[in-house]
Amino acid sequence: MKISKTHMVAVSALLFAQPIVAQELKPKPAGDAAPMMVVDRPTFVKVVSSSNEFEIRSSELAKQNAGTDRIKKMAEMIIADHTKAGEKLKATLAARNASAAEPVKLAPKHQKMLEQLEGAKGKDFDALYIDMQAQAHMEAVALFRTYAGSGDDQSLVGFAKETLPRLETHLSHVKMLISAQ
């Protein structure tokens, strides 16, 4: 196959142009990124309340049903931290003269997950609990990170920023349990 001079010139031009194109496509710093989604105050409060309640209830089940001390210790940590986070959320809302939701009603998704856990036993319970904790904490970290960066209520933004490191710690513990299986 014979390559014409025109093709050679075009290929050479593309090869030499790549560094210029690469410079132009340099990514912006993460702080300059627009939020992937916008979460408003009512949605944040509703989702956080349900997620928090799910974490507490599922971890209470784990304290009773888990097969290993490592899972039971993690469940105790989750209960303590999420109880404290729930109290902080209520206090933050009360300080803004906003009512916290009456008794927290689990979102349908969280209710179904809890029902699955209630029916599991032994190693099935352990695996399901760890899987659900991984999913719940990945979602919580994403939600809190998003709201901390783009929330519409500064007192709740502060709550999100303050709570996020504990959620990330929980996610790290869950990942360690997954790798230990």
Stockholm file with secondary structure:
# STOCKHOLM 1.0

chainA/1-181         MKISKTHMVAVSALLFAQPIVAQELKPKPAGDAAPMMVVDRPTFVKVVSSSNEFEIRSSELAKQNAGTDRIKKMAEMIIADHTKAGEKLKATLAARNASAAEPVKLAPKHQKMLEQLEGAKGKDFDALYIDMQAQAHMEAVALFRTYAGSGDDQSLVGFAKETLPRLETHLSHVKMLISAQ
#=GR chainA/1-181 SS CCCCHHHHHHHHHHHHHHHHHHHHTCCCCGGGSCCSSCCCHHHHHHHHHHHHHHHHHHHHHHHHHCSSHHHHHHHHHHHHHHHHHHHHHHHHHHHTTCCCCSSCCCCHHHHHHHHHHHHCCHHHHHHHHHHHHHHHHHHHHHHHHHHHHHCSCHHHHHHHHHHHHHHHHHHHHHHHHHHHC
#=GC SS_cons         CCCCHHHHHHHHHHHHHHHHHHHHTCCCCGGGSCCSSCCCHHHHHHHHHHHHHHHHHHHHHHHHHCSSHHHHHHHHHHHHHHHHHHHHHHHHHHHTTCCCCSSCCCCHHHHHHHHHHHHCCHHHHHHHHHHHHHHHHHHHHHHHHHHHHHCSCHHHHHHHHHHHHHHHHHHHHHHHHHHHC
//
